Amino acid sequence: MIYESVNPAVLRRIPAGTRTLLDVGCGGGVFGAAVKAALPCTVVGVTYSEAEAGHARQGLDRVVVADLNDFDPTPLGEFDCIVCSHVLEHLHAPQQVLLRLRERLKPGGRLVVALPNVLFWKQRLQFLAGRFRYTEGGLMDRTHVRFFDWQGADELVRDAGFAVITRQADGGFPLSRRLGARLSAAVDRWALRRFPGLFGFQFVLCCEAAP
């Protein structure tokens, strides 16, 4: 399967001044192509899949095929922005990967991380019912080897030597859409601010290298 998706919450957090971007776990290159459409930016993608790389090369400036578990990004140079969107949960030692990526950020560069929330309210109901089942895709994707909650996501990047600039949950309050657009948006904002680990299906963190 070729991963072809643009994560809007991540795309919104790419700094406007980004001129070089590393997309770790680039899939078929759809996200990187969206960045290039929005910014005058050179995008390098990394994927473990030759099939994904073939697609990604059509839209990105360079694509590297590598096992991310022991990937050394040093030969790729430095970047204004590095993106790890729904990839770290697939790795055995994500903190070690982040430590290596930290050295590839230019001064003032940004790391944008998106992680699925294993304690999203829908998944909590499954756990409460005594069901721990892997699925094809989603929060319990059978290829996930690490799981994160609100605090765990924060600890992952901080322990790898990053300072968190912004940390937000992406999601909403159940059935809020029935309240109308304006009230729905207000309820969602309140729910995500007050209970991010319950109502966010993913966490998006924008970070910089700590001093």
N, C-alpha and C positions, 0 to 999 in steps of 0.2 A: 504494500500500500504506500502511495506517495502522499505525504502530508502537504496539503494545499490550503492554507488558511492565513488570513490577516487578522491579527489580534488588535482590534481598534484601541483598546485601553493601553496597549504598549505603543502603538503607532503615535498616539497623542503625546507620549512622553519622550519622544526623540527630540533632543534639543535642536532648535532652529539653526544653530550654527554648525551642525554636524556636517563634516565634509568627507570623513572616512568612517565606515561602520563595519563591524564584524558581527555577522548573524550566526550564532552558535546553535546548530540544529536547524538549519535553514529550510529543510524540507525541499519542496519543489521550487523554492525561490519566490513565491508569491508575495511574502511579506517584504523581502528585500526590494522587489520590483516596485512595491507601493511606496517605499521610502524614496527610491530613486525618482519616482514620479512627483513626489512632493518637494524634494530637496536636490540641489546640485551636489550629489553625493556619490562617492565610490563605495560599493558594497561588496564585501568578501563574505562568502558563505561557507559553512562547514557542515558536512553531513556524513553519516556512516554508510549511506546507501548510494551505490553507483547509479541506480535507476533515478533516485531523486536528483543526484548531481547532474544527470543528463538534462533534466527539465530545468534545473536552476541555472545552468550555464546560458540558457536562452535569454535570461533577464538580468543576471548579475555580472559583475566585472571579473570575478574570479571565484571558483568553487574548489574546495579541498575535500577529498574523501579521507576520513580518518575515524578511528575509534575514539570517541570523546573521553573515554575513561582514562586513557593515557596520552591524550593529545597534547603536543607541545606547540603552542601558538607563536613561539619566538620568531621563526622565520617569516612570519606574516607582517612583522613591523608593528607600529603603534596606531591606535585608533582614537578618534574623538568620542566614539560611542560603541559599546559592546552590548549586544542583546542576547539574553538567555530566556527565551519564552517557551515555557512548558517543555524543557529539556533536562533540567537538573534532576528532576524526580526519576529520570530513567538511568541515572548514573550511580555507580557503587560508592564513589567518594566525591560528591559534588563540591565539598569544601576545597579539596585539593585542586580541582579544576578551576575554581574561582581564584584561588591563590595564584595560579599561573596566569590567568586572564588579567589579574590586577596589574601585573607588570607590563601589560600591553596597552594600558590606557595612557594617553597623552596627559600631561599636566592639565588639570581642570576637566578631564574627560569624565564621561558618565557611563555607569553600568545600569542597564534596565533589566530587571528580572521579573518574570511572571511564573507563579507556582500555583498549582491547583490546591484547594482547601479540602483536605480529607474530612473535616468536620462541618462541612456545609450542611444546612438543616435537612436537606433531603437524604444525605448520606447518614446523618445521625439517626433518622428514622429506621433506616436499614439495619444499623448496628443495634438499635433498641429492640428490633424484632429478632435479633440474634442471627442476622445474615451478614456474613463477610464473604462477598463474592467478587471475583475479578470479572471484568467486562472487556468487550472490544471497544476501547476508547473510553473517554470520560474520566471521572475522578478515580475510578478503580481499574484503570487500564491494566491489563495483565502484564505489560512491560514496565510498569512502575516498580522500582525497587526501594524508593524512599518516599515517605509521606510527611506532609507538613501541615501544621496549624498556624494560627496568626503569630504566636510567639516563636515557633520553630523557624518560620520563614525569616523573621528578623534576626534570630541567632545565627542562622546559616551564613548570611552575608557579613554580619559583624565579626564572626569568628574567622572569616576569610580576609579580614583587614579592610573592610569597607565601612564608611559612615553612611547611614541612611538619611537621605535628604527628604524624601517623601515616601510614605507607605500607605497604600490605600487598598481597600477591598472593592471588588467589582461584583455586582450582583443586585439584589433588591429584596424588598419585603414580599412575602407570599401574597398573591392576589391583589397587590397594590394597583395593578392596571385597571381594575374596576372602579377606581376612585376618580378617574379623569386625569388628564396629562399633568396639570399643575400640581394637584394634591398628591398624585402618585410620585412625582419626582421629589417632592418635599418629604414624603414618608420614606422613600428609598434612601435619601440622603441621611435622614435621622437614624434609620435602622443600621446602615452601614457604618456610620460614625459611632453609634452606641454599642453595636454588637457585630463588629467586623468578622469575627471568627464564626459567627452563626449564619449570617445572611450573605456573605461573600463566597462565590464559587471559585474565585481566584484572587490572589494577592499580587499587586504590582508594586515593586519597589524601585525607586530611582536612587542610585548610590554614587558616591565618589570614593576614591582611595583615601583611607584614613591617614593622617600624618604619621 
